[in-house]
Amino acid sequence: MITIIPYNINPFIFQSVILIFAIVVKLFLSNRSFVQFLLPLLIGVYVMLNFQTDYYNYADLSNFGFWGSNVKINPLTNQILASLVVIINAVGLNAVFNWNQFLERNSFMPSLLYVVLMSSYHSFYGIDGLLLSHTCLIITLYQLYFLRQNEDGRKIVFNASFFAGLAATFHPPLIGLLPILFFMIWTIRPFVFREIILAILGFGVPLFYAGFYLIYTGTSINLELLKNSTNYDRQQFDFLVTSGIFVFSLLLSLVSIQAHIQKSSIRLKKMARILWWYVLSGLTIGVVDFLFYNQIQRFSLIMIPFSFFLTFSFSHKTLSSVAIGLFYVTLIYSFLKFFINLV
């Protein structure tokens, strides 16, 4: 049974939050660069609501993969660091989107989408290896988009692989990303044996040093992200609702992407294909996480490509109003979930 819990929150604050959300969305749709300075305000609203309702319990220990699975961080410091990394990820992701000209004009919706989508995951409210792996994967994407069909790609391949390997040190399940990384490279580049060797070396370097650190400190890897720090019933219900919204939004985006790509260059099509490899990676790791640990946290990896794909729907002439409506539903639910309880 689902009930709305009347938390002791001032009605004025409630109305103010709704008004702030409406203004923020309108400003981001205006495609003005200064709007990214509003991201800390939006993150602050989510943090405040979580503090009031304790929807996502703060864990005493954080899991950083090879660098320590039981790292104790002060709760306030934990939240501040997580918020900073989310902002860095959102702005970095948006920069990659605009620098590679996915749309005819700059858009700042990817950063807003990333923040709103990530607000449904525990890493948003406490820094951990999974959140840091997002940063590394965004840098990997940034590097991959430097690849050109007929230019030497050895340096870029090594750099991209290095950051993918670094992501795996923070979040060990991403070690399985290496074979998929080859397909990402081959999406733009032809098969070059030296580049594959460099990709393996680049991926292995951070893992080698992280493994040495693991042995030196005598610690172990814990693949379970959360234990008793999260109310799984509430988060799984939240996941089901948001997944339904995301799937519907993605279907809408596919229509927009198809219409846009038909008129785009071959290179843009290849860059979009790399994003689909990101989706496959996130889905695979997320499903394994759910089946073996009854957790949904690793599905957050999909939010990186989703932030790109969902942005296309806002640029479609006939579907943009539907996309905006769906986004408002997503945004409102991301706020209302703090007042929902399962009994």
Backbone hydrogen bonds, N-H to C=O, Kabsch-Sander energy under -0.5 kcal/mol:
donor,donor_aa,acceptor,acceptor_aa,energy
3,T,341,N,-2.4
5,I,3,T,-0.7
5,I,339,F,-2.1
7,Y,5,I,-2.0
9,I,7,Y,-2.7
13,I,10,N,-0.6
14,F,10,N,-1.9
15,Q,11,P,-2.6
16,S,12,F,-2.2
17,V,13,I,-2.4
18,I,14,F,-1.7
19,L,15,Q,-2.2
20,I,16,S,-2.7
21,F,17,V,-2.5
22,A,18,I,-2.2
23,I,19,L,-2.2
24,V,20,I,-2.8
25,V,21,F,-2.5
26,K,22,A,-2.0
27,L,23,I,-2.3
28,F,24,V,-2.3
29,L,25,V,-2.1
30,S,26,K,-0.6
30,S,27,L,-0.7
31,N,28,F,-1.2
32,R,27,L,-0.7
35,V,32,R,-1.7
36,Q,33,S,-1.5
37,F,34,F,-2.0
38,L,35,V,-2.2
39,L,36,Q,-1.2
42,L,38,L,-2.1
43,I,39,L,-2.8
44,G,40,P,-2.4
45,V,41,L,-1.7
46,Y,42,L,-1.8
47,V,43,I,-2.5
48,M,44,G,-2.5
49,L,45,V,-2.3
50,N,46,Y,-2.4
51,F,47,V,-2.3
52,Q,48,M,-2.1
53,T,49,L,-2.4
54,D,50,N,-2.7
57,N,55,Y,-0.7
59,A,57,N,-0.5
62,S,71,V,-2.8
64,F,62,S,-0.6
64,F,68,G,-3.5
66,F,169,T,-2.8
67,W,64,F,-1.9
67,W,169,T,-0.5
68,G,65,G,-1.5
71,V,62,S,-2.6
72,K,70,N,-0.6
73,I,60,D,-0.8
73,I,71,V,-0.5
78,N,74,N,-3.2
79,Q,75,P,-2.2
80,I,76,L,-2.4
81,L,77,T,-2.7
82,A,78,N,-2.1
83,S,79,Q,-2.5
84,L,80,I,-2.2
85,V,81,L,-2.3
86,V,82,A,-2.4
87,I,83,S,-2.2
88,I,84,L,-2.5
89,N,85,V,-2.8
90,A,86,V,-2.6
91,V,87,I,-2.7
92,G,88,I,-2.6
93,L,89,N,-2.7
94,N,90,A,-2.1
95,A,91,V,-2.2
96,V,92,G,-2.1
97,F,93,L,-1.9
98,N,94,N,-2.4
99,W,95,A,-3.0
100,N,96,V,-1.3
101,Q,98,N,-1.6
102,F,97,F,-1.6
108,F,28,F,-0.5
112,L,108,F,-1.1
113,L,109,M,-3.2
114,Y,110,P,-2.4
115,V,111,S,-1.9
116,V,112,L,-2.5
117,L,113,L,-2.9
118,M,114,Y,-2.5
119,S,115,V,-1.1
120,S,117,L,-1.3
121,Y,118,M,-2.1
124,F,121,Y,-1.5
125,Y,122,H,-1.8
126,G,123,S,-0.8
127,I,78,N,-1.1
129,G,63,N,-3.3
132,L,128,D,-1.8
133,S,129,G,-2.1
134,H,130,L,-1.2
135,T,131,L,-1.2
136,C,132,L,-1.8
137,L,133,S,-2.5
138,I,134,H,-2.2
139,I,135,T,-1.9
140,T,136,C,-2.2
141,L,137,L,-2.2
142,Y,138,I,-2.2
143,Q,139,I,-2.3
144,L,140,T,-2.6
145,Y,141,L,-1.8
146,F,143,Q,-1.9
147,L,144,L,-1.5
151,E,148,R,-0.9
157,V,153,G,-2.9
158,F,154,R,-2.3
159,N,155,K,-2.4
160,A,156,I,-2.9
161,S,157,V,-2.4
162,F,158,F,-2.5
163,F,159,N,-2.0
164,A,160,A,-1.8
165,G,161,S,-2.7
166,L,162,F,-2.3
167,A,163,F,-2.1
168,A,164,A,-1.5
169,T,165,G,-1.3
170,F,166,L,-1.4
171,H,167,A,-2.0
174,L,171,H,-2.4
175,I,172,P,-2.4
176,G,173,P,-1.5
177,L,174,L,-2.0
178,L,175,I,-1.4
180,I,176,G,-0.5
181,L,177,L,-2.4
182,F,178,L,-1.4
183,F,179,P,-1.2
184,M,180,I,-1.9
185,I,181,L,-2.2
186,W,182,F,-2.7
187,T,183,F,-1.1
188,I,184,M,-0.6
188,I,185,I,-1.2
189,R,185,I,-3.2
196,I,192,V,-1.7
197,I,193,F,-2.1
198,L,194,R,-2.4
199,A,195,E,-2.2
200,I,196,I,-2.2
201,L,197,I,-2.5
202,G,198,L,-3.1
203,F,199,A,-2.3
204,G,200,I,-2.0
205,V,201,L,-2.0
207,L,203,F,-0.7
208,F,204,G,-2.6
209,Y,205,V,-2.0
210,A,206,P,-2.4
211,G,207,L,-2.6
212,F,208,F,-2.2
213,Y,209,Y,-2.2
214,L,210,A,-2.2
215,I,211,G,-2.3
216,Y,212,F,-2.7
217,T,213,Y,-2.4
218,G,214,L,-1.0
219,T,214,L,-1.2
223,L,221,I,-0.6
225,L,223,L,-0.7
232,Y,230,T,-1.1
235,Q,231,N,-2.1
236,Q,232,Y,-2.9
237,F,233,D,-2.0
238,D,234,R,-2.4
239,F,235,Q,-2.5
240,L,236,Q,-2.2
241,V,237,F,-2.3
242,T,238,D,-2.7
243,S,239,F,-2.5
244,G,240,L,-1.9
245,I,241,V,-1.9
246,F,242,T,-3.1
247,V,243,S,-3.0
248,F,244,G,-2.0
249,S,245,I,-2.5
250,L,246,F,-2.9
251,L,247,V,-2.4
252,L,248,F,-1.8
253,S,249,S,-2.2
254,L,250,L,-2.5
255,V,251,L,-1.3
256,S,252,L,-1.5
257,I,253,S,-3.6
258,Q,254,L,-2.7
259,A,255,V,-2.0
260,H,256,S,-2.3
261,I,257,I,-3.3
262,Q,258,Q,-1.7
263,K,259,A,-0.5
263,K,260,H,-0.9
264,S,261,I,-1.6
269,K,265,S,-1.5
270,K,266,I,-1.8
271,M,267,R,-2.4
272,A,268,L,-2.2
273,R,269,K,-1.6
274,I,270,K,-1.6
275,L,271,M,-1.3
276,W,272,A,-1.4
277,W,273,R,-1.4
278,Y,274,I,-1.5
279,V,275,L,-2.0
280,L,276,W,-2.4
281,S,277,W,-2.3
282,G,278,Y,-2.6
283,L,279,V,-2.7
284,T,280,L,-2.4
285,I,281,S,-2.4
286,G,282,G,-2.3
287,V,283,L,-2.7
288,V,284,T,-2.1
289,D,285,I,-2.2
290,F,286,G,-2.2
291,L,287,V,-2.6
292,F,288,V,-2.5
293,Y,289,D,-2.0
294,N,290,F,-1.1
295,Q,289,D,-1.1
299,F,296,I,-1.2
300,S,297,Q,-1.8
301,L,298,R,-1.5
302,I,299,F,-1.8
303,M,300,S,-1.5
304,I,301,L,-1.1
306,F,302,I,-2.3
307,S,303,M,-1.7
308,F,304,I,-0.7
308,F,305,P,-0.7
309,F,305,P,-2.6
310,L,306,F,-2.9
311,T,308,F,-0.5
312,F,308,F,-0.8
312,F,309,F,-0.9
313,S,309,F,-0.6
313,S,310,L,-0.5
314,F,310,L,-0.5
314,F,311,T,-1.1
315,S,312,F,-1.4
316,H,313,S,-0.6
320,S,316,H,-1.4
323,A,319,L,-2.4
324,I,320,S,-2.6
325,G,321,S,-2.1
326,L,322,V,-2.5
327,F,323,A,-2.3
328,Y,324,I,-2.2
329,V,325,G,-1.9
330,T,326,L,-2.3
331,L,327,F,-2.9
332,I,328,Y,-2.9
333,Y,329,V,-2.4
334,S,330,T,-2.2
335,F,331,L,-0.9
335,F,332,I,-0.6
336,L,332,I,-2.9
337,K,333,Y,-2.4
338,F,335,F,-1.1
339,F,336,L,-2.4
340,I,337,K,-1.4
341,N,3,T,-2.5
343,V,1,M,-2.5
343,V,341,N,-0.5
